[in-house]
Amino acid sequence: MTRSRNGEGMDQELVIRAQMGDQRAFETLIAADHPRLFRVAHGILGDPHLAEDATQQAFLDIWRNIPRLRDPAKFEGWSYRLLVHACYAEARRKPDWVDLDGAPPGREPPAIEGYGSVLERDRLERAFQRLSLDHRAVIVLRYLLDMTPEQVGETLGIPRRTVYSRLKRAMPAMRSALEADARPVLGTTSEEVIR
């Protein structure tokens, strides 16, 4: 993220210049913002390709709408709002099938000790993907970006009470998904599941 000389927030001068059509200023903003926006999109969508598409769409939306941004100091929150909308649009376009032909070739398996953390991360990712997009967005903004509920509400365009409500529903849903994933399938042994 581009910081001002005194270290507080986005460099408002770059935002103002971009609002006036300065492409170099906008490119500087994009270069600084890509990592933070991609991280949020990847957290919400769970797929790096969809996250990159959503990030690029957000940059297009930012370029198109930046002249209408009233307060350059609010650029960061405003850009998150546009990104979340782009994530929702990407999620609606996401195909239900997976193209295995485009999958990268396999690598050597990690050492046996590494499987525990890989399996746990896989369980968490599967449980997270079972949540609704609304719940994932609130969790990512609140816990990944450490936004206050007020900031989350402003970013998503929802009341603060709705943020609390979604968080209150999302966490038990995540726990339930983890518990359901941990239960063995009836009639199978752990060896059959591994095969």
Secondary structure as GFF3:
##gff-version 3
##sequence-region A 1 195
A	DSSP	alpha_helix	12	19	.	.	.	ID=ss1
A	DSSP	alpha_helix	23	45	.	.	.	ID=ss2
A	DSSP	alpha_helix	48	65	.	.	.	ID=ss3
A	DSSP	three_ten_helix	66	68	.	.	.	ID=ss4
A	DSSP	three_ten_helix	72	74	.	.	.	ID=ss5
A	DSSP	alpha_helix	75	93	.	.	.	ID=ss6
A	DSSP	three_ten_helix	100	102	.	.	.	ID=ss7
A	DSSP	three_ten_helix	112	114	.	.	.	ID=ss8
A	DSSP	alpha_helix	115	130	.	.	.	ID=ss9
A	DSSP	alpha_helix	133	139	.	.	.	ID=ss10
A	DSSP	pi_helix	140	144	.	.	.	ID=ss11
A	DSSP	alpha_helix	149	156	.	.	.	ID=ss12
A	DSSP	alpha_helix	160	182	.	.	.	ID=ss13
A	DSSP	alpha_helix	190	194	.	.	.	ID=ss14
###
